[in-house]
C-alpha cells in the first residue's frame, strides 16, 4: 500500500515595502499573521540592508524578484505590496502570473503625477534634510510610523542615497498600469485609505476597474499608512484574498 500523500504546504506570502523604508515596515502586519503563512520580507535594492546598492528601476527590480521566486518558490507566492512595492506587485502579477497566486495592492499610484520634473528637482534639493534625525522623526510621525519603529525609519532615511531616492520616486510618480494587468487570472485586492490624496484614491479606482473581478477595499480613516496603522484591517483582507486563491 502506498503511503498517503502529504498535503501541499501553503504558498508563502511575499511582502514588498514602500520607497524610503525597508522590511521593518511590515512588522505590525507580521505580528498578526499565522507563521504557517511563511512570510518572505526582503529589502529592495537601495533600501535597508541593501542601502549600498542603487535602486535602478522597477523593471530591474521586477526581473530580480521574478528570478528569486522562480528559484525559491516555483509553486508561486501570494504577493502583497505597499506604495512602490504595490507597483512592483502589479508588474509581477501582470508579467509573471504563473508565479503570483494572488496580489494585494496597497496604495499604488497608477495615474502619473503632474509635473514630475519639478517634483523631482524639489526632492533633490531637499534630500539632505532627510538625513537629519530630527527631520526624519517628524516625517515618521506624519507617515504614521509607530514609535517602536521610528528609529528604523530614521536609520533608513540616513542611508538612502540620493540616486536611489530619485530613481525610486521617479519610477513611482510616472507609473502606469501595464496592458497585461487586465488579464491577470488570480484573486486581487486593491486597498486604499479613505484619507489618502485624491490622486491615490482615483488610482485605486482605476486599478480596480482595469481588472474585472478584483476587489476594492477602502479603509476608513486611513491615510498613506495602512500597513502601519490599520494592520488588522489589512490582515483581514489578506485572509479573504488568500482564501479566494485556494477555493
FENJOTA-V72658 format. One line per field, one symbol per residue. ss: DSSP state (@ for helix, = for strand, . for the rest). phi: phi as a letter, one per 40 degrees, with the letter a starting at -180 (. if undefined). psi: psi as a letter, one per 40 degrees, with the letter a starting at -180 (. if undefined). Layout:
BEGIN
ss->???
phi->???
psi->???
END
This chain:
BEGIN
ss->............====......@@@@@@@@....@@@..=.......@@@.......@@@@@@@@@@@@@@@....======.@@@@@@@@@@@@.@@@=======.........@@@@@@@@@@@@@@@@.@@@@@@@@@@....@@@@@@@@@@@@@..@@@@@@@@@@@@@....@@@@@...=======....@@@@@@@@@@@@.....=====......@@@@.@@@@@@@@@@@@@@@@.
phi->.ccccccccccccbbbcccgbaddccddcccbccdccfcbbcccdgbfcbccccccaccccccccccccdccacchbcbbbbfdcccccccccccbccbbcabbbbfccbbdccfcccccccccccdcccccdccccccdcccgcddcbccccccccccccccccccccdcccbcbccdcdcbccccbbbbaccbcdddcccccccccccbdgcbbbbccgcccadccbbcccccccccccccccbc
psi->hiiiiiihiihihhhhiiieaaddeedddddeihdeeghhgihiheibefdeihhdidddddddddddddddgeeiihhhihbddddddddddddfdeehdihhhhfhhehhiigddddddddddeddddehddddddddddeehideeddddddddddhidddddddddddeehihidedeeheiihhhhiideiiddddddddddddegheihhhhhheiagfdddefddddddddddddddde.
END
